[in-house]
Amino acid sequence: ECRAGRESRYSFCRLKPIRRLLDRHGASRTELWVTEFGYSTCPACDKWRVSEATQARYLRDAFRLARAWGVVDGFIWWVYRTEEADPTQAEDWMGLVHADGSPKPAWWAFAEEVERGL
């Protein structure tokens, strides 16, 4: 069961049970990746909205949890760059960089965390 807190963001709390299930059924060498993962910096939406600093912090938290748990083999951020055209659409602001290509703090966090590895 997911509880409030870091582990519940995007159901990360389900990663350990999924790994146990795979192991129990003979798939212990199967890699487990978190895909379509991200947080939106949309200025006027209700769904998934966080500040740019929080987006970077959540990204780092996810990597730290993955390292501590030892059950995740990789992360794929949902989208590198979006158009950032509609301030009310969360999906339009999920990128690691702005529409003009300038990096958000999450870009630098992602690059540093990938360098550290899982």
VEXLUM-888121 format. One record per atom (N, C-alpha, C): residue in one letter; x, y, z; residue number from 1. Coordinates in nm, 3 decimals. Example, Ala and Ser with C-alpha at 12.3 -4.5 7.8 and 13.67 -1.06 7.14 Angstrom:
2
{aa:A	c1:1.319	c2:-0.569	c3:0.780	i:1}
{aa:A	c1:1.230	c2:-0.450	c3:0.780	i:1}
{aa:A	c1:1.320	c2:-0.330	c3:0.780	i:1}
{aa:S	c1:1.285	c2:-0.225	c3:0.708	i:2}
{aa:S	c1:1.367	c2:-0.106	c3:0.714	i:2}
{aa:S	c1:1.290	c2:0.003	c3:0.787	i:2}
REM end
This chain:
118
{aa:E	c1:0.085	c2:-0.119	c3:0.000	i:1}
{aa:E	c1:0.000	c2:0.000	c3:0.000	i:1}
{aa:E	c1:0.089	c2:0.125	c3:0.000	i:1}
{aa:C	c1:0.053	c2:0.221	c3:-0.083	i:2}
{aa:C	c1:0.127	c2:0.347	c3:-0.089	i:2}
{aa:C	c1:0.079	c2:0.439	c3:0.022	i:2}
{aa:R	c1:0.174	c2:0.497	c3:0.093	i:3}
{aa:R	c1:0.144	c2:0.596	c3:0.196	i:3}
{aa:R	c1:0.191	c2:0.731	c3:0.147	i:3}
{aa:A	c1:0.144	c2:0.834	c3:0.213	i:4}
{aa:A	c1:0.188	c2:0.969	c3:0.176	i:4}
{aa:A	c1:0.339	c2:0.980	c3:0.198	i:4}
{aa:G	c1:0.404	c2:1.056	c3:0.111	i:5}
{aa:G	c1:0.547	c2:1.076	c3:0.126	i:5}
{aa:G	c1:0.622	c2:1.051	c3:-0.003	i:5}
{aa:R	c1:0.753	c2:1.054	c3:0.007	i:6}
{aa:R	c1:0.838	c2:1.041	c3:-0.112	i:6}
{aa:R	c1:0.811	c2:0.913	c3:-0.190	i:6}
{aa:E	c1:0.790	c2:0.802	c3:-0.119	i:7}
{aa:E	c1:0.773	c2:0.674	c3:-0.186	i:7}
{aa:E	c1:0.646	c2:0.667	c3:-0.269	i:7}
{aa:S	c1:0.546	c2:0.746	c3:-0.235	i:8}
{aa:S	c1:0.419	c2:0.737	c3:-0.306	i:8}
{aa:S	c1:0.415	c2:0.818	c3:-0.434	i:8}
{aa:R	c1:0.511	c2:0.907	c3:-0.455	i:9}
{aa:R	c1:0.511	c2:0.985	c3:-0.578	i:9}
{aa:R	c1:0.522	c2:0.890	c3:-0.697	i:9}
{aa:Y	c1:0.425	c2:0.894	c3:-0.783	i:10}
{aa:Y	c1:0.419	c2:0.807	c3:-0.901	i:10}
{aa:Y	c1:0.432	c2:0.660	c3:-0.863	i:10}
{aa:S	c1:0.379	c2:0.622	c3:-0.748	i:11}
{aa:S	c1:0.372	c2:0.483	c3:-0.703	i:11}
{aa:S	c1:0.508	c2:0.417	c3:-0.689	i:11}
{aa:F	c1:0.610	c2:0.491	c3:-0.651	i:12}
{aa:F	c1:0.741	c2:0.430	c3:-0.628	i:12}
{aa:F	c1:0.734	c2:0.324	c3:-0.519	i:12}
{aa:C	c1:0.635	c2:0.336	c3:-0.430	i:13}
{aa:C	c1:0.622	c2:0.238	c3:-0.323	i:13}
{aa:C	c1:0.589	c2:0.099	c3:-0.378	i:13}
{aa:R	c1:0.550	c2:0.089	c3:-0.502	i:14}
{aa:R	c1:0.520	c2:-0.040	c3:-0.562	i:14}
{aa:R	c1:0.644	c2:-0.109	c3:-0.619	i:14}
{aa:L	c1:0.755	c2:-0.040	c3:-0.624	i:15}
{aa:L	c1:0.874	c2:-0.098	c3:-0.686	i:15}
{aa:L	c1:0.927	c2:-0.220	c3:-0.610	i:15}
{aa:K	c1:0.934	c2:-0.212	c3:-0.479	i:16}
{aa:K	c1:0.985	c2:-0.326	c3:-0.402	i:16}
{aa:K	c1:0.894	c2:-0.449	c3:-0.416	i:16}
{aa:P	c1:0.761	c2:-0.433	c3:-0.403	i:17}
{aa:P	c1:0.675	c2:-0.551	c3:-0.423	i:17}
{aa:P	c1:0.684	c2:-0.609	c3:-0.565	i:17}
{aa:I	c1:0.700	c2:-0.524	c3:-0.664	i:18}
{aa:I	c1:0.714	c2:-0.574	c3:-0.801	i:18}
{aa:I	c1:0.843	c2:-0.654	c3:-0.814	i:18}
{aa:R	c1:0.952	c2:-0.602	c3:-0.756	i:19}
{aa:R	c1:1.079	c2:-0.675	c3:-0.761	i:19}
{aa:R	c1:1.067	c2:-0.810	c3:-0.693	i:19}
{aa:R	c1:1.002	c2:-0.814	c3:-0.575	i:20}
{aa:R	c1:0.982	c2:-0.942	c3:-0.504	i:20}
{aa:R	c1:0.899	c2:-1.039	c3:-0.588	i:20}
{aa:L	c1:0.797	c2:-0.989	c3:-0.653	i:21}
{aa:L	c1:0.712	c2:-1.073	c3:-0.737	i:21}
{aa:L	c1:0.794	c2:-1.132	c3:-0.853	i:21}
{aa:L	c1:0.872	c2:-1.049	c3:-0.918	i:22}
{aa:L	c1:0.957	c2:-1.098	c3:-1.027	i:22}
{aa:L	c1:1.053	c2:-1.205	c3:-0.976	i:22}
{aa:D	c1:1.118	c2:-1.178	c3:-0.864	i:23}
{aa:D	c1:1.214	c2:-1.273	c3:-0.807	i:23}
{aa:D	c1:1.148	c2:-1.406	c3:-0.773	i:23}
{aa:R	c1:1.030	c2:-1.399	c3:-0.713	i:24}
{aa:R	c1:0.957	c2:-1.519	c3:-0.673	i:24}
{aa:R	c1:0.918	c2:-1.607	c3:-0.791	i:24}
{aa:H	c1:0.899	c2:-1.545	c3:-0.906	i:25}
{aa:H	c1:0.852	c2:-1.619	c3:-1.022	i:25}
{aa:H	c1:0.962	c2:-1.644	c3:-1.125	i:25}
{aa:G	c1:1.085	c2:-1.648	c3:-1.078	i:26}
{aa:G	c1:1.196	c2:-1.686	c3:-1.163	i:26}
{aa:G	c1:1.249	c2:-1.578	c3:-1.256	i:26}
{aa:A	c1:1.213	c2:-1.454	c3:-1.231	i:27}
{aa:A	c1:1.257	c2:-1.345	c3:-1.319	i:27}
{aa:A	c1:1.353	c2:-1.253	c3:-1.245	i:27}
{aa:S	c1:1.439	c2:-1.309	c3:-1.163	i:28}
{aa:S	c1:1.529	c2:-1.227	c3:-1.080	i:28}
{aa:S	c1:1.630	c2:-1.149	c3:-1.163	i:28}
{aa:R	c1:1.656	c2:-1.194	c3:-1.285	i:29}
{aa:R	c1:1.751	c2:-1.121	c3:-1.370	i:29}
{aa:R	c1:1.682	c2:-1.021	c3:-1.462	i:29}
{aa:T	c1:1.551	c2:-1.013	c3:-1.454	i:30}
{aa:T	c1:1.476	c2:-0.917	c3:-1.533	i:30}
{aa:T	c1:1.497	c2:-0.778	c3:-1.477	i:30}
{aa:E	c1:1.534	c2:-0.684	c3:-1.564	i:31}
{aa:E	c1:1.555	c2:-0.547	c3:-1.520	i:31}
{aa:E	c1:1.422	c2:-0.477	c3:-1.495	i:31}
{aa:L	c1:1.423	c2:-0.388	c3:-1.398	i:32}
{aa:L	c1:1.305	c2:-0.310	c3:-1.363	i:32}
{aa:L	c1:1.338	c2:-0.163	c3:-1.386	i:32}
{aa:W	c1:1.267	c2:-0.101	c3:-1.479	i:33}
{aa:W	c1:1.290	c2:0.039	c3:-1.515	i:33}
{aa:W	c1:1.165	c2:0.121	c3:-1.481	i:33}
{aa:V	c1:1.187	c2:0.243	c3:-1.437	i:34}
{aa:V	c1:1.079	c2:0.338	c3:-1.415	i:34}
{aa:V	c1:1.075	c2:0.425	c3:-1.540	i:34}
{aa:T	c1:0.960	c2:0.423	c3:-1.609	i:35}
{aa:T	c1:0.947	c2:0.498	c3:-1.734	i:35}
{aa:T	c1:0.834	c2:0.600	c3:-1.721	i:35}
{aa:E	c1:0.835	c2:0.694	c3:-1.813	i:36}
{aa:E	c1:0.735	c2:0.802	c3:-1.815	i:36}
{aa:E	c1:0.725	c2:0.865	c3:-1.677	i:36}
{aa:F	c1:0.839	c2:0.900	c3:-1.625	i:37}
{aa:F	c1:0.854	c2:0.954	c3:-1.491	i:37}
{aa:F	c1:0.881	c2:1.103	c3:-1.502	i:37}
{aa:G	c1:0.816	c2:1.184	c3:-1.418	i:38}
{aa:G	c1:0.842	c2:1.326	c3:-1.423	i:38}
{aa:G	c1:0.745	c2:1.408	c3:-1.341	i:38}
{aa:Y	c1:0.774	c2:1.536	c3:-1.333	i:39}
{aa:Y	c1:0.695	c2:1.631	c3:-1.256	i:39}
{aa:Y	c1:0.683	c2:1.759	c3:-1.339	i:39}
{aa:S	c1:0.568	c2:1.821	c3:-1.335	i:40}
{aa:S	c1:0.541	c2:1.937	c3:-1.419	i:40}
{aa:S	c1:0.570	c2:2.068	c3:-1.348	i:40}
{aa:T	c1:0.625	c2:2.162	c3:-1.424	i:41}
{aa:T	c1:0.649	c2:2.298	c3:-1.373	i:41}
{aa:T	c1:0.549	c2:2.396	c3:-1.433	i:41}
{aa:C	c1:0.431	c2:2.348	c3:-1.470	i:42}
{aa:C	c1:0.329	c2:2.435	c3:-1.530	i:42}
{aa:C	c1:0.291	c2:2.547	c3:-1.434	i:42}
{aa:P	c1:0.275	c2:2.667	c3:-1.486	i:43}
{aa:P	c1:0.244	c2:2.780	c3:-1.398	i:43}
{aa:P	c1:0.100	c2:2.786	c3:-1.348	i:43}
{aa:A	c1:0.005	c2:2.725	c3:-1.420	i:44}
{aa:A	c1:-0.135	c2:2.743	c3:-1.382	i:44}
{aa:A	c1:-0.217	c2:2.615	c3:-1.387	i:44}
{aa:C	c1:-0.155	c2:2.501	c3:-1.372	i:45}
{aa:C	c1:-0.232	c2:2.376	c3:-1.373	i:45}
{aa:C	c1:-0.246	c2:2.322	c3:-1.232	i:45}
{aa:D	c1:-0.335	c2:2.229	c3:-1.214	i:46}
{aa:D	c1:-0.356	c2:2.167	c3:-1.083	i:46}
{aa:D	c1:-0.284	c2:2.032	c3:-1.071	i:46}
{aa:K	c1:-0.269	c2:1.964	c3:-1.181	i:47}
{aa:K	c1:-0.217	c2:1.828	c3:-1.180	i:47}
{aa:K	c1:-0.064	c2:1.827	c3:-1.188	i:47}
{aa:W	c1:0.003	c2:1.768	c3:-1.090	i:48}
{aa:W	c1:0.148	c2:1.745	c3:-1.088	i:48}
{aa:W	c1:0.232	c2:1.871	c3:-1.080	i:48}
{aa:R	c1:0.176	c2:1.986	c3:-1.049	i:49}
{aa:R	c1:0.251	c2:2.112	c3:-1.052	i:49}
{aa:R	c1:0.349	c2:2.122	c3:-0.935	i:49}
{aa:V	c1:0.473	c2:2.153	c3:-0.969	i:50}
{aa:V	c1:0.577	c2:2.181	c3:-0.870	i:50}
{aa:V	c1:0.663	c2:2.295	c3:-0.923	i:50}
{aa:S	c1:0.740	c2:2.355	c3:-0.834	i:51}
{aa:S	c1:0.835	c2:2.457	c3:-0.878	i:51}
{aa:S	c1:0.952	c2:2.388	c3:-0.950	i:51}
{aa:E	c1:1.032	c2:2.465	c3:-1.020	i:52}
{aa:E	c1:1.149	c2:2.407	c3:-1.086	i:52}
{aa:E	c1:1.245	c2:2.348	c3:-0.983	i:52}
{aa:A	c1:1.262	c2:2.414	c3:-0.870	i:53}
{aa:A	c1:1.350	c2:2.361	c3:-0.766	i:53}
{aa:A	c1:1.296	c2:2.230	c3:-0.709	i:53}
{aa:T	c1:1.165	c2:2.222	c3:-0.691	i:54}
{aa:T	c1:1.103	c2:2.099	c3:-0.639	i:54}
{aa:T	c1:1.113	c2:1.988	c3:-0.742	i:54}
{aa:Q	c1:1.096	c2:2.021	c3:-0.870	i:55}
{aa:Q	c1:1.111	c2:1.920	c3:-0.975	i:55}
{aa:Q	c1:1.249	c2:1.855	c3:-0.965	i:55}
{aa:A	c1:1.352	c2:1.936	c3:-0.949	i:56}
{aa:A	c1:1.489	c2:1.883	c3:-0.936	i:56}
{aa:A	c1:1.504	c2:1.802	c3:-0.808	i:56}
{aa:R	c1:1.446	c2:1.850	c3:-0.698	i:57}
{aa:R	c1:1.457	c2:1.778	c3:-0.570	i:57}
{aa:R	c1:1.386	c2:1.642	c3:-0.577	i:57}
{aa:Y	c1:1.267	c2:1.639	c3:-0.636	i:58}
{aa:Y	c1:1.195	c2:1.512	c3:-0.649	i:58}
{aa:Y	c1:1.273	c2:1.413	c3:-0.736	i:58}
{aa:L	c1:1.333	c2:1.464	c3:-0.842	i:59}
{aa:L	c1:1.414	c2:1.378	c3:-0.928	i:59}
{aa:L	c1:1.528	c2:1.316	c3:-0.848	i:59}
{aa:R	c1:1.599	c2:1.399	c3:-0.771	i:60}
{aa:R	c1:1.708	c2:1.348	c3:-0.687	i:60}
{aa:R	c1:1.658	c2:1.247	c3:-0.584	i:60}
{aa:D	c1:1.544	c2:1.276	c3:-0.522	i:61}
{aa:D	c1:1.486	c2:1.183	c3:-0.425	i:61}
{aa:D	c1:1.459	c2:1.047	c3:-0.489	i:61}
{aa:A	c1:1.407	c2:1.049	c3:-0.610	i:62}
{aa:A	c1:1.378	c2:0.923	c3:-0.679	i:62}
{aa:A	c1:1.505	c2:0.842	c3:-0.700	i:62}
{aa:F	c1:1.611	c2:0.906	c3:-0.743	i:63}
{aa:F	c1:1.738	c2:0.835	c3:-0.762	i:63}
{aa:F	c1:1.792	c2:0.782	c3:-0.629	i:63}
{aa:R	c1:1.782	c2:0.864	c3:-0.524	i:64}
{aa:R	c1:1.831	c2:0.820	c3:-0.392	i:64}
{aa:R	c1:1.754	c2:0.698	c3:-0.342	i:64}
{aa:L	c1:1.622	c2:0.702	c3:-0.356	i:65}
{aa:L	c1:1.541	c2:0.587	c3:-0.316	i:65}
{aa:L	c1:1.579	c2:0.464	c3:-0.397	i:65}
{aa:A	c1:1.594	c2:0.482	c3:-0.526	i:66}
{aa:A	c1:1.629	c2:0.369	c3:-0.612	i:66}
{aa:A	c1:1.763	c2:0.308	c3:-0.570	i:66}
{aa:R	c1:1.860	c2:0.393	c3:-0.539	i:67}
{aa:R	c1:1.991	c2:0.342	c3:-0.493	i:67}
{aa:R	c1:1.977	c2:0.268	c3:-0.361	i:67}
{aa:A	c1:1.903	c2:0.327	c3:-0.268	i:68}
{aa:A	c1:1.887	c2:0.268	c3:-0.135	i:68}
{aa:A	c1:1.815	c2:0.133	c3:-0.142	i:68}
{aa:W	c1:1.715	c2:0.124	c3:-0.227	i:69}
{aa:W	c1:1.637	c2:0.002	c3:-0.236	i:69}
{aa:W	c1:1.705	c2:-0.105	c3:-0.320	i:69}
{aa:G	c1:1.785	c2:-0.065	c3:-0.416	i:70}
{aa:G	c1:1.854	c2:-0.162	c3:-0.501	i:70}
{aa:G	c1:1.764	c2:-0.247	c3:-0.588	i:70}
{aa:V	c1:1.649	c2:-0.193	c3:-0.628	i:71}
{aa:V	c1:1.555	c2:-0.272	c3:-0.708	i:71}
{aa:V	c1:1.531	c2:-0.215	c3:-0.847	i:71}
{aa:V	c1:1.582	c2:-0.097	c3:-0.875	i:72}
{aa:V	c1:1.557	c2:-0.030	c3:-1.003	i:72}
{aa:V	c1:1.685	c2:-0.031	c3:-1.086	i:72}
{aa:D	c1:1.670	c2:-0.062	c3:-1.214	i:73}
{aa:D	c1:1.785	c2:-0.066	c3:-1.304	i:73}
{aa:D	c1:1.800	c2:0.060	c3:-1.387	i:73}
{aa:G	c1:1.696	c2:0.142	c3:-1.395	i:74}
{aa:G	c1:1.706	c2:0.264	c3:-1.472	i:74}
{aa:G	c1:1.582	c2:0.349	c3:-1.464	i:74}
{aa:F	c1:1.599	c2:0.474	c3:-1.505	i:75}
{aa:F	c1:1.490	c2:0.571	c3:-1.514	i:75}
{aa:F	c1:1.485	c2:0.627	c3:-1.654	i:75}
{aa:I	c1:1.365	c2:0.649	c3:-1.703	i:76}
{aa:I	c1:1.347	c2:0.722	c3:-1.828	i:76}
{aa:I	c1:1.252	c2:0.838	c3:-1.798	i:76}
{aa:W	c1:1.307	c2:0.960	c3:-1.801	i:77}
{aa:W	c1:1.225	c2:1.079	c3:-1.779	i:77}
{aa:W	c1:1.123	c2:1.087	c3:-1.891	i:77}
{aa:W	c1:1.003	c2:1.132	c3:-1.861	i:78}
{aa:W	c1:0.895	c2:1.129	c3:-1.960	i:78}
{aa:W	c1:0.929	c2:1.203	c3:-2.087	i:78}
{aa:V	c1:0.985	c2:1.323	c3:-2.075	i:79}
{aa:V	c1:1.011	c2:1.401	c3:-2.196	i:79}
{aa:V	c1:1.126	c2:1.499	c3:-2.170	i:79}
{aa:Y	c1:1.213	c2:1.512	c3:-2.268	i:80}
{aa:Y	c1:1.328	c2:1.601	c3:-2.256	i:80}
{aa:Y	c1:1.287	c2:1.747	c3:-2.263	i:80}
{aa:R	c1:1.205	c2:1.782	c3:-2.365	i:81}
{aa:R	c1:1.164	c2:1.921	c3:-2.387	i:81}
{aa:R	c1:1.020	c2:1.922	c3:-2.435	i:81}
{aa:T	c1:0.945	c2:2.018	c3:-2.386	i:82}
{aa:T	c1:0.808	c2:2.038	c3:-2.434	i:82}
{aa:T	c1:0.794	c2:2.183	c3:-2.480	i:82}
{aa:E	c1:0.683	c2:2.212	c3:-2.541	i:83}
{aa:E	c1:0.660	c2:2.347	c3:-2.596	i:83}
{aa:E	c1:0.629	c2:2.452	c3:-2.491	i:83}
{aa:E	c1:0.585	c2:2.413	c3:-2.373	i:84}
{aa:E	c1:0.547	c2:2.507	c3:-2.268	i:84}
{aa:E	c1:0.451	c2:2.614	c3:-2.320	i:84}
{aa:A	c1:0.357	c2:2.572	c3:-2.404	i:85}
{aa:A	c1:0.265	c2:2.668	c3:-2.467	i:85}
{aa:A	c1:0.142	c2:2.697	c3:-2.382	i:85}
{aa:D	c1:0.086	c2:2.595	c3:-2.319	i:86}
{aa:D	c1:-0.038	c2:2.613	c3:-2.244	i:86}
{aa:D	c1:-0.008	c2:2.602	c3:-2.094	i:86}
{aa:P	c1:-0.017	c2:2.713	c3:-2.021	i:87}
{aa:P	c1:0.017	c2:2.712	c3:-1.879	i:87}
{aa:P	c1:-0.076	c2:2.627	c3:-1.792	i:87}
{aa:T	c1:-0.189	c2:2.582	c3:-1.849	i:88}
{aa:T	c1:-0.284	c2:2.501	c3:-1.771	i:88}
{aa:T	c1:-0.268	c2:2.351	c3:-1.797	i:88}
{aa:Q	c1:-0.181	c2:2.314	c3:-1.888	i:89}
{aa:Q	c1:-0.162	c2:2.173	c3:-1.924	i:89}
{aa:Q	c1:-0.032	c2:2.118	c3:-1.864	i:89}
{aa:A	c1:-0.045	c2:2.033	c3:-1.765	i:90}
{aa:A	c1:0.072	c2:1.978	c3:-1.695	i:90}
{aa:A	c1:0.170	c2:1.912	c3:-1.790	i:90}
{aa:E	c1:0.120	c2:1.834	c3:-1.884	i:91}
{aa:E	c1:0.206	c2:1.760	c3:-1.975	i:91}
{aa:E	c1:0.291	c2:1.851	c3:-2.063	i:91}
{aa:D	c1:0.248	c2:1.974	c3:-2.078	i:92}
{aa:D	c1:0.319	c2:2.070	c3:-2.163	i:92}
{aa:D	c1:0.438	c2:2.135	c3:-2.092	i:92}
{aa:W	c1:0.462	c2:2.096	c3:-1.965	i:93}
{aa:W	c1:0.569	c2:2.158	c3:-1.885	i:93}
{aa:W	c1:0.653	c2:2.053	c3:-1.811	i:93}
{aa:M	c1:0.658	c2:1.931	c3:-1.862	i:94}
{aa:M	c1:0.727	c2:1.822	c3:-1.793	i:94}
{aa:M	c1:0.874	c2:1.810	c3:-1.831	i:94}
{aa:G	c1:0.920	c2:1.888	c3:-1.925	i:95}
{aa:G	c1:1.056	c2:1.874	c3:-1.976	i:95}
{aa:G	c1:1.164	c2:1.902	c3:-1.874	i:95}
{aa:L	c1:1.282	c2:1.848	c3:-1.903	i:96}
{aa:L	c1:1.402	c2:1.878	c3:-1.825	i:96}
{aa:L	c1:1.462	c2:2.011	c3:-1.866	i:96}
{aa:V	c1:1.425	c2:2.057	c3:-1.985	i:97}
{aa:V	c1:1.470	c2:2.187	c3:-2.034	i:97}
{aa:V	c1:1.346	c2:2.266	c3:-2.077	i:97}
{aa:H	c1:1.361	c2:2.397	c3:-2.087	i:98}
{aa:H	c1:1.253	c2:2.484	c3:-2.133	i:98}
{aa:H	c1:1.234	c2:2.469	c3:-2.283	i:98}
{aa:A	c1:1.126	c2:2.525	c3:-2.333	i:99}
{aa:A	c1:1.096	c2:2.519	c3:-2.475	i:99}
{aa:A	c1:1.209	c2:2.575	c3:-2.561	i:99}
{aa:D	c1:1.281	c2:2.675	c3:-2.509	i:100}
{aa:D	c1:1.393	c2:2.734	c3:-2.584	i:100}
{aa:D	c1:1.523	c2:2.654	c3:-2.571	i:100}
{aa:G	c1:1.517	c2:2.543	c3:-2.497	i:101}
{aa:G	c1:1.635	c2:2.457	c3:-2.480	i:101}
{aa:G	c1:1.720	c2:2.489	c3:-2.359	i:101}
{aa:S	c1:1.690	c2:2.599	c3:-2.290	i:102}
{aa:S	c1:1.768	c2:2.631	c3:-2.171	i:102}
{aa:S	c1:1.734	c2:2.532	c3:-2.059	i:102}
{aa:P	c1:1.835	c2:2.489	c3:-1.985	i:103}
{aa:P	c1:1.812	c2:2.384	c3:-1.885	i:103}
{aa:P	c1:1.737	c2:2.433	c3:-1.761	i:103}
{aa:K	c1:1.650	c2:2.348	c3:-1.711	i:104}
{aa:K	c1:1.588	c2:2.370	c3:-1.581	i:104}
{aa:K	c1:1.682	c2:2.309	c3:-1.476	i:104}
{aa:P	c1:1.667	c2:2.341	c3:-1.350	i:105}
{aa:P	c1:1.749	c2:2.276	c3:-1.248	i:105}
{aa:P	c1:1.741	c2:2.123	c3:-1.253	i:105}
{aa:A	c1:1.627	c2:2.070	c3:-1.296	i:106}
{aa:A	c1:1.611	c2:1.925	c3:-1.306	i:106}
{aa:A	c1:1.705	c2:1.864	c3:-1.409	i:106}
{aa:W	c1:1.739	c2:1.940	c3:-1.514	i:107}
{aa:W	c1:1.835	c2:1.889	c3:-1.613	i:107}
{aa:W	c1:1.969	c2:1.860	c3:-1.546	i:107}
{aa:W	c1:2.016	c2:1.957	c3:-1.468	i:108}
{aa:W	c1:2.146	c2:1.940	c3:-1.401	i:108}
{aa:W	c1:2.137	c2:1.828	c3:-1.297	i:108}
{aa:A	c1:2.026	c2:1.820	c3:-1.228	i:109}
{aa:A	c1:2.008	c2:1.713	c3:-1.130	i:109}
{aa:A	c1:2.009	c2:1.577	c3:-1.199	i:109}
{aa:F	c1:1.939	c2:1.567	c3:-1.311	i:110}
{aa:F	c1:1.934	c2:1.440	c3:-1.385	i:110}
{aa:F	c1:2.074	c2:1.401	c3:-1.432	i:110}
{aa:A	c1:2.145	c2:1.497	c3:-1.490	i:111}
{aa:A	c1:2.281	c2:1.468	c3:-1.539	i:111}
{aa:A	c1:2.372	c2:1.421	c3:-1.425	i:111}
{aa:E	c1:2.364	c2:1.485	c3:-1.311	i:112}
{aa:E	c1:2.447	c2:1.446	c3:-1.196	i:112}
{aa:E	c1:2.408	c2:1.308	c3:-1.143	i:112}
{aa:E	c1:2.278	c2:1.282	c3:-1.134	i:113}
{aa:E	c1:2.234	c2:1.153	c3:-1.082	i:113}
{aa:E	c1:2.266	c2:1.039	c3:-1.178	i:113}
{aa:V	c1:2.252	c2:1.063	c3:-1.306	i:114}
{aa:V	c1:2.289	c2:0.960	c3:-1.403	i:114}
{aa:V	c1:2.438	c2:0.930	c3:-1.392	i:114}
{aa:E	c1:2.517	c2:1.032	c3:-1.372	i:115}
{aa:E	c1:2.663	c2:1.014	c3:-1.357	i:115}
{aa:E	c1:2.693	c2:0.926	c3:-1.235	i:115}
{aa:R	c1:2.618	c2:0.943	c3:-1.126	i:116}
{aa:R	c1:2.637	c2:0.860	c3:-1.006	i:116}
{aa:R	c1:2.593	c2:0.717	c3:-1.029	i:116}
{aa:G	c1:2.493	c2:0.702	c3:-1.115	i:117}
{aa:G	c1:2.443	c2:0.569	c3:-1.147	i:117}
{aa:G	c1:2.350	c2:0.514	c3:-1.040	i:117}
{aa:L	c1:2.299	c2:0.396	c3:-1.068	i:118}
{aa:L	c1:2.210	c2:0.328	c3:-0.974	i:118}
{aa:L	c1:2.287	c2:0.213	c3:-0.920	i:118}
REM end
